[in-house]
């Protein structure tokens, strides 16, 4: 294009100018070249428009890269938090398993203790029952002995009353005999 521009621009040197008696075709050639300066004017505006679009696209690319970087940063942070949460969950799960194991052991131990206490209680109940039965038996024997003693006492009292009556009768008889002897 620079070669074609040199033909369109008139040179200051008059000898290098084309004579005026040219054919009309030459004049026709000049007229299509007159829009070239307009095309050149359009090109810089189109170039600046393209540069503007390029700058805008570069700005959008930069924003997209920043967003991607931010997203990756958030993703990395979320992954770290997820890993930390997994670790905490695993630790809690292990503690829960350990607590459940301890609870099962404690329950088994308590069940053994309950069984032991039941056995002790049953043994104690049997001992008390045996002692109660012995006391009741002794009470029964004591009651029987007491009843027998009371019966014996009553028999002795009856015998004593008879002896007393007999002695009284004998004393009366002796007194009456004594009184008769004295009357003689």
Backbone as CSV, one residue per row, in Angstrom:
resi,resn,N_x,N_y,N_z,CA_x,CA_y,CA_z,C_x,C_y,C_z
1,UNK,0.804,-1.195,0.000,0.000,0.000,0.000,0.841,1.251,0.000
2,UNK,2.016,1.249,0.649,2.788,2.478,0.590,3.145,2.840,-0.834
3,UNK,3.336,1.877,-1.719,3.652,2.199,-3.118,2.490,2.849,-3.806
4,UNK,1.272,2.430,-3.516,0.096,3.014,-4.146,-0.180,4.390,-3.609
5,UNK,0.209,4.669,-2.359,-0.005,5.983,-1.759,0.889,7.025,-2.426
6,UNK,2.065,6.614,-2.865,2.986,7.581,-3.481,2.428,8.073,-4.810
7,UNK,1.644,7.283,-5.501,1.041,7.727,-6.743,-0.100,8.674,-6.476
8,UNK,-0.806,8.514,-5.421,-1.971,9.341,-5.156,-1.584,10.695,-4.627
9,UNK,-0.461,10.809,-3.966,-0.063,12.093,-3.384,0.757,12.840,-4.437
10,UNK,0.352,14.083,-4.804,1.128,14.828,-5.793,2.473,15.255,-5.227
11,UNK,3.496,15.086,-5.977,4.815,15.457,-5.493,5.041,16.938,-5.727
12,UNK,5.866,17.571,-4.907,6.100,19.009,-5.046,6.913,19.351,-6.303
13,UNK,7.576,18.407,-6.826,8.386,18.658,-7.998,7.468,18.706,-9.218
14,UNK,7.442,19.874,-9.978,6.526,19.993,-11.101,6.913,19.085,-12.256
15,UNK,8.140,18.731,-12.424,8.539,17.879,-13.522,8.025,16.467,-13.337
16,UNK,7.930,16.074,-12.115,7.470,14.718,-11.865,5.962,14.609,-11.983
17,UNK,5.301,15.728,-12.152,3.857,15.707,-12.288,3.473,15.150,-13.642
18,UNK,2.340,14.591,-13.671,1.843,14.077,-14.928,1.266,15.213,-15.753
19,UNK,1.439,15.179,-17.051,0.903,16.271,-17.872,-0.623,16.302,-17.810
20,UNK,-1.129,17.520,-18.118,-2.561,17.723,-18.021,-3.286,17.055,-19.164
21,UNK,-2.627,16.713,-20.086,-3.279,16.119,-21.233,-3.376,14.611,-21.120
22,UNK,-3.560,14.159,-20.063,-3.709,12.723,-19.852,-5.027,12.241,-20.357
23,UNK,-5.090,10.967,-20.446,-6.344,10.379,-20.892,-7.322,10.381,-19.735
24,UNK,-8.591,10.327,-20.076,-9.596,10.343,-19.011,-9.492,9.139,-18.092
25,UNK,-8.852,8.090,-18.532,-8.728,6.915,-17.675,-7.897,7.239,-16.467
26,UNK,-6.892,8.110,-16.635,-6.030,8.466,-15.517,-6.851,9.204,-14.490
27,UNK,-7.721,10.080,-14.917,-8.569,10.824,-14.002,-9.493,9.875,-13.282
28,UNK,-9.908,8.866,-13.998,-10.781,7.888,-13.348,-10.020,7.124,-12.284
29,UNK,-8.733,6.969,-12.536,-7.940,6.261,-11.531,-7.826,7.052,-10.254
30,UNK,-7.749,8.330,-10.346,-7.592,9.173,-9.167,-8.842,9.148,-8.311
31,UNK,-9.988,9.156,-8.960,-11.198,9.230,-8.152,-11.384,8.010,-7.242
32,UNK,-11.070,6.773,-7.670,-11.218,5.674,-6.714,-10.204,5.770,-5.583
33,UNK,-9.151,6.462,-5.775,-8.155,6.552,-4.714,-8.497,7.628,-3.716
34,UNK,-9.376,8.483,-4.001,-9.733,9.520,-3.051,-10.379,8.933,-1.786
35,UNK,-11.111,7.811,-1.835,-11.648,7.246,-0.586,-10.563,6.611,0.278
36,UNK,-9.386,6.431,-0.199,-8.320,5.801,0.587,-8.043,6.594,1.854
37,UNK,-7.962,7.913,1.826,-7.757,8.620,3.099,-8.920,8.363,4.074
38,UNK,-10.150,8.223,3.560,-11.275,7.905,4.447,-11.086,6.511,5.034
39,UNK,-10.609,5.601,4.184,-10.360,4.235,4.644,-9.267,4.256,5.708
40,UNK,-8.276,5.105,5.492,-7.215,5.216,6.490,-7.748,5.833,7.780
41,UNK,-8.695,6.753,7.635,-9.310,7.336,8.827,-10.134,6.276,9.548
42,UNK,-10.821,5.433,8.767,-11.637,4.380,9.359,-10.746,3.343,10.027
43,UNK,-9.617,3.053,9.414,-8.732,2.035,9.980,-8.255,2.409,11.379
44,UNK,-7.779,3.647,11.591,-7.360,3.982,12.954,-8.536,3.893,13.937
45,UNK,-9.736,4.262,13.520,-10.861,4.170,14.449,-11.194,2.702,14.682
46,UNK,-11.097,1.890,13.616,-11.338,0.463,13.776,-10.217,-0.137,14.611
47,UNK,-9.015,0.307,14.419,-7.885,-0.175,15.201,-8.059,0.200,16.668
48,UNK,-8.445,1.456,16.901,-8.641,1.860,18.296,-9.829,1.109,18.896
49,UNK,-10.834,0.818,18.076,-11.982,0.030,18.558,-11.519,-1.383,18.915
50,UNK,-10.698,-1.976,18.043,-10.177,-3.312,18.314,-9.276,-3.299,19.553
51,UNK,-8.444,-2.231,19.656,-7.592,-2.113,20.843,-8.437,-1.975,22.094
52,UNK,-9.517,-1.220,21.975,-10.439,-1.047,23.108,-11.075,-2.380,23.476
53,UNK,-11.506,-3.133,22.435,-12.094,-4.451,22.681,-11.067,-5.385,23.295
54,UNK,-9.825,-5.302,22.764,-8.754,-6.128,23.294,-8.499,-5.786,24.760
55,UNK,-8.439,-4.490,25.060,-8.228,-4.062,26.453,-9.383,-4.550,27.337
56,UNK,-10.600,-4.431,26.792,-11.771,-4.875,27.555,-11.710,-6.395,27.775
57,UNK,-11.358,-7.126,26.706,-11.238,-8.582,26.830,-10.131,-8.962,27.803
58,UNK,-8.998,-8.200,27.741,-7.915,-8.477,28.685,-8.365,-8.202,30.120
59,UNK,-9.141,-7.128,30.287,-9.672,-6.806,31.627,-10.624,-7.912,32.100
60,UNK,-11.500,-8.372,31.190,-12.414,-9.460,31.529,-11.644,-10.744,31.829
61,UNK,-10.573,-10.987,31.041,-9.725,-12.153,31.276,-9.073,-12.042,32.645
62,UNK,-8.596,-10.854,32.982,-7.976,-10.642,34.289,-8.996,-10.890,35.404
63,UNK,-10.222,-10.372,35.222,-11.279,-10.584,36.208,-11.606,-12.071,36.333
64,UNK,-11.683,-12.746,35.180,-11.980,-14.182,35.180,-10.866,-14.942,35.895
65,UNK,-9.602,-14.526,35.613,-8.478,-15.180,36.297,-8.543,-14.928,37.801
66,UNK,-8.868,-13.685,38.168,-8.998,-13.357,39.595,-10.115,-14.187,40.233
67,UNK,-11.251,-14.287,39.523,-12.369,-15.089,40.039,-11.967,-16.558,40.146
68,UNK,-11.253,-17.041,39.135,-10.790,-18.431,39.158,-9.832,-18.640,40.325
69,UNK,-8.916,-17.694,40.484,-7.970,-17.780,41.599,-8.713,-17.744,42.928
70,UNK,-9.685,-16.841,43.019,-10.493,-16.739,44.239,-11.276,-18.026,44.458
71,UNK,-11.867,-18.560,43.376,-12.618,-19.822,43.478,-11.714,-20.958,43.919
72,UNK,-10.523,-21.003,43.347,-9.572,-22.054,43.730,-9.154,-21.899,45.180
73,UNK,-8.981,-20.637,45.592,-8.635,-20.374,46.987,-9.763,-20.829,47.911
74,UNK,-11.001,-20.480,47.541,-12.174,-20.904,48.328,-12.284,-22.424,48.327
75,UNK,-12.034,-23.006,47.148,-12.119,-24.467,47.037,-11.076,-25.125,47.931
76,UNK,-9.844,-24.582,47.895,-8.768,-25.127,48.713,-9.114,-24.984,50.197
77,UNK,-9.633,-23.817,50.558,-10.030,-23.591,51.954,-11.160,-24.536,52.348
78,UNK,-12.140,-24.709,51.455,-13.258,-25.617,51.737,-12.763,-27.049,51.878
79,UNK,-11.795,-27.439,51.025,-11.232,-28.784,51.124,-10.486,-28.966,52.443
80,UNK,-9.734,-27.924,52.839,-9.020,-27.997,54.117,-10.014,-28.106,55.270
81,UNK,-11.086,-27.305,55.205,-12.107,-27.360,56.250,-12.789,-28.721,56.255
82,UNK,-13.023,-29.266,55.059,-13.647,-30.585,54.967,-12.724,-31.647,55.558
83,UNK,-11.440,-31.543,55.250,-10.470,-32.490,55.814,-10.425,-32.369,57.329
84,UNK,-10.421,-31.133,57.813,-10.415,-30.914,59.264,-11.691,-31.475,59.890
85,UNK,-12.815,-31.247,59.219,-14.085,-31.786,59.718,-14.057,-33.314,59.712
86,UNK,-13.460,-33.903,58.660,-13.333,-35.365,58.608,-12.480,-35.868,59.770
87,UNK,-11.376,-35.161,60.036,-10.509,-35.563,61.143,-11.262,-35.476,62.468
88,UNK,-11.991,-34.354,62.638,-12.768,-34.190,63.873,-13.838,-35.266,63.982
89,UNK,-14.482,-35.557,62.866,-15.515,-36.595,62.852,-14.911,-37.952,63.191
90,UNK,-13.749,-38.241,62.618,-13.082,-39.517,62.911,-12.708,-39.581,64.390
91,UNK,-12.195,-38.467,64.927,-11.825,-38.435,66.351,-13.063,-38.627,67.220
92,UNK,-14.149,-37.932,66.867,-15.393,-38.067,67.636,-15.945,-39.475,67.523
93,UNK,-15.845,-40.041,66.346,-16.320,-41.408,66.130,-15.514,-42.384,66.982
94,UNK,-14.194,-42.172,67.030,-13.331,-43.034,67.851,-13.695,-42.879,69.327
95,UNK,-13.928,-41.625,69.752,-14.324,-41.391,71.142,-15.671,-42.042,71.438
96,UNK,-16.591,-41.940,70.486,-17.902,-42.557,70.662,-17.766,-44.069,70.779
97,UNK,-16.948,-44.664,69.906,-16.718,-46.113,69.975,-16.114,-46.496,71.326
98,UNK,-15.139,-45.703,71.762,-14.499,-45.972,73.054,-15.510,-45.838,74.194
99,UNK,-16.340,-44.800,74.132,-17.364,-44.601,75.162,-18.369,-45.745,75.163
100,UNK,-18.758,-46.185,73.976,-19.692,-47.311,73.893,-19.069,-48.568,74.467
101,UNK,-17.780,-48.783,74.174,-17.083,-49.953,74.717,-17.029,-49.868,76.236
102,UNK,-16.689,-48.693,76.754,-16.640,-48.509,78.204,-18.019,-48.717,78.817
103,UNK,-19.042,-48.205,78.145,-20.404,-48.368,78.633,-20.794,-49.842,78.666
104,UNK,-20.425,-50.570,77.609,-20.735,-52.000,77.574,-19.995,-52.729,78.703
105,UNK,-18.717,-52.376,78.905,-17.955,-52.992,79.981,-18.560,-52.640,81.331
106,UNK,-18.950,-51.371,81.489,-19.558,-50.925,82.737,-20.886,-51.643,82.966
107,UNK,-21.685,-51.765,81.899,-22.963,-52.469,82.010,-22.735,-53.927,82.409
108,UNK,-21.740,-54.565,81.783,-21.438,-55.955,82.116,-20.966,-56.038,83.565
109,UNK,-20.124,-55.097,83.975,-19.629,-55.066,85.351,-20.779,-54.828,86.324
110,UNK,-21.658,-53.887,85.965,-22.812,-53.594,86.822,-23.753,-54.792,86.883
111,UNK,-23.909,-55.491,85.770,-24.760,-56.681,85.756,-24.174,-57.745,86.674
112,UNK,-22.839,-57.900,86.597,-22.179,-58.839,87.510,-22.387,-58.401,88.956
113,UNK,-22.258,-57.118,89.204,-22.440,-56.578,90.563,-23.872,-56.799,91.031
114,UNK,-24.837,-56.575,90.145,-26.252,-56.791,90.488,-26.481,-58.267,90.822
115,UNK,-25.903,-59.155,90.013,-26.042,-60.594,90.279,-25.422,-60.950,91.629
116,UNK,-24.255,-60.376,91.889,-23.580,-60.634,93.163,-24.434,-60.132,94.327
117,UNK,-24.985,-58.908,94.173,-25.838,-58.354,95.233,-27.103,-59.194,95.406
118,UNK,-27.665,-59.691,94.323,-28.839,-60.562,94.427,-28.500,-61.827,95.200
119,UNK,-27.337,-62.400,94.880,-26.919,-63.622,95.578,-26.728,-63.346,97.062
120,UNK,-26.045,-62.235,97.378,-25.840,-61.857,98.785,-27.183,-61.661,99.464
121,UNK,-28.090,-60.951,98.784,-29.424,-60.701,99.343,-30.177,-62.006,99.565
122,UNK,-30.113,-62.901,98.586,-30.795,-64.189,98.725,-30.177,-65.005,99.869
123,UNK,-28.837,-65.000,99.963,-28.173,-65.707,101.061,-28.584,-65.115,102.404
124,UNK,-28.636,-63.791,102.471,-29.035,-63.111,103.705,-30.492,-63.432,104.031
125,UNK,-31.340,-63.399,102.991,-32.752,-63.737,103.213,-32.890,-65.166,103.743
126,UNK,-32.134,-66.083,103.165,-32.182,-67.477,103.641,-31.706,-67.572,105.083
127,UNK,-30.634,-66.842,105.402,-30.112,-66.860,106.773,-31.150,-66.298,107.743
128,UNK,-31.770,-65.181,107.352,-32.801,-64.590,108.219,-34.003,-65.520,108.350
129,UNK,-34.365,-66.133,107.236,-35.495,-67.066,107.267,-35.176,-68.241,108.197
130,UNK,-33.950,-68.735,108.073,-33.532,-69.847,108.929,-33.531,-69.412,110.398
131,UNK,-33.003,-68.214,110.645,-32.975,-67.687,112.011,-34.391,-67.480,112.535
132,UNK,-35.257,-66.942,111.672,-36.655,-66.728,112.070,-37.322,-68.061,112.401
133,UNK,-37.087,-69.056,111.560,-37.668,-70.374,111.815,-37.139,-70.954,113.130
134,UNK,-35.829,-70.753,113.396,-35.249,-71.240,114.656,-35.880,-70.532,115.852
135,UNK,-36.059,-69.208,115.731,-36.693,-68.435,116.811,-38.129,-68.889,117.002
136,UNK,-38.845,-69.100,115.878,-40.235,-69.562,115.986,-40.292,-70.951,116.636
137,UNK,-39.366,-71.809,116.245,-39.319,-73.156,116.827,-39.024,-73.070,118.320
138,UNK,-38.039,-72.209,118.644,-37.700,-72.026,120.066,-38.891,-71.450,120.822
139,UNK,-39.585,-70.509,120.226,-40.773,-69.907,120.848,-41.839,-70.970,121.062
140,UNK,-42.017,-71.811,120.038,-42.998,-72.884,120.156,-42.615,-73.838,121.289
141,UNK,-41.312,-74.162,121.316,-40.858,-75.060,122.383,-41.024,-74.388,123.746
142,UNK,-40.692,-73.098,123.813,-40.841,-72.358,125.076,-42.313,-72.271,125.469
143,UNK,-43.183,-72.052,124.499,-44.620,-71.991,124.781,-45.123,-73.331,125.295
144,UNK,-44.643,-74.408,124.654,-45.042,-75.743,125.090,-44.548,-75.996,126.510
145,UNK,-43.290,-75.620,126.762,-42.719,-75.801,128.096,-43.467,-74.970,129.119
146,UNK,-43.800,-73.728,128.748,-44.534,-72.834,129.650,-45.912,-73.401,129.945
147,UNK,-46.566,-73.865,128.873,-47.897,-74.460,129.055,-47.815,-75.689,129.956
148,UNK,-46.807,-76.493,129.744,-46.606,-77.689,130.566,-46.327,-77.289,132.013
149,UNK,-45.508,-76.248,132.191,-45.184,-75.767,133.542,-46.429,-75.231,134.222
150,UNK,-47.247,-74.484,133.467,-48.487,-73.942,134.043,-49.406,-75.090,134.465
151,UNK,-49.511,-76.107,133.602,-50.335,-77.265,133.941,-49.803,-77.954,135.209
152,UNK,-48.505,-78.099,135.302,-47.880,-78.722,136.472,-48.152,-77.890,137.718
153,UNK,-48.021,-76.567,137.564,-48.272,-75.662,138.696,-49.721,-75.804,139.153
154,UNK,-50.636,-75.859,138.207,-52.061,-75.995,138.563,-52.296,-77.324,139.290
155,UNK,-51.645,-78.387,138.786,-51.779,-79.686,139.471,-51.220,-79.612,140.890
156,UNK,-50.070,-78.982,141.021,-49.452,-78.849,142.326,-50.312,-78.000,143.258
157,UNK,-50.925,-76.954,142.688,-51.785,-76.078,143.481,-52.987,-76.877,143.987
158,UNK,-53.562,-77.703,143.079,-54.709,-78.535,143.485,-54.269,-79.496,144.597
159,UNK,-53.071,-80.095,144.387,-52.567,-81.009,145.408,-52.308,-80.252,146.715
160,UNK,-51.767,-79.059,146.579,-51.491,-78.240,147.769,-52.783,-77.893,148.485
161,UNK,-53.796,-77.539,147.678,-55.096,-77.228,148.281,-55.642,-78.460,149.009
162,UNK,-55.492,-79.632,148.410,-55.991,-80.864,149.039,-55.215,-81.160,150.325
163,UNK,-53.897,-80.974,150.210,-53.074,-81.214,151.408,-53.467,-80.229,152.497
164,UNK,-53.664,-78.976,152.074,-54.043,-77.945,153.036,-55.386,-78.278,153.672
165,UNK,-56.323,-78.733,152.850,-57.633,-79.125,153.380,-57.493,-80.340,154.313
166,UNK,-56.656,-81.243,153.860,-56.438,-82.442,154.664,-55.775,-82.075,155.978
167,UNK,-54.785,-81.228,155.931,-54.104,-80.797,157.149,-55.072,-80.031,158.048
168,UNK,-55.900,-79.204,157.418,-56.877,-78.439,158.178,-57.869,-79.394,158.847
169,UNK,-58.271,-80.419,158.076,-59.208,-81.406,158.629,-58.514,-82.177,159.754
170,UNK,-57.264,-82.533,159.537,-56.522,-83.256,160.564,-56.297,-82.366,161.800
171,UNK,-56.052,-81.085,161.538,-55.851,-80.156,162.662,-57.154,-80.024,163.441
172,UNK,-58.263,-79.950,162.684,-59.564,-79.876,163.352,-59.810,-81.168,164.147
173,UNK,-59.485,-82.304,163.555,-59.679,-83.599,164.198,-58.777,-83.688,165.432
174,UNK,-57.520,-83.232,165.288,-56.586,-83.269,166.407,-57.051,-82.317,167.508
175,UNK,-57.584,-81.232,167.132,-58.053,-80.262,168.113,-59.286,-80.815,168.814
176,UNK,-60.134,-81.354,168.072,-61.327,-81.931,168.672,-60.915,-83.104,169.541
177,UNK,-59.939,-83.925,169.119,-59.464,-85.037,169.935,-58.751,-84.492,171.173
178,UNK,-58.067,-83.499,171.036,-57.383,-82.873,172.142,-58.393,-82.305,173.138
179,UNK,-59.401,-81.720,172.621,-60.444,-81.142,173.475,-61.164,-82.284,174.198
180,UNK,-61.378,-83.401,173.601,-62.036,-84.548,174.222,-61.114,-85.111,175.315
181,UNK,-59.880,-85.160,174.991,-58.936,-85.714,175.954,-58.928,-84.769,177.158
182,UNK,-59.047,-83.617,176.995,-59.021,-82.697,178.110,-60.376,-82.728,178.862
183,UNK,-61.354,-83.055,178.205,-62.636,-83.189,178.850,-62.648,-84.475,179.687
184,UNK,-61.976,-85.310,179.554,-61.934,-86.555,180.327,-61.098,-86.331,181.479
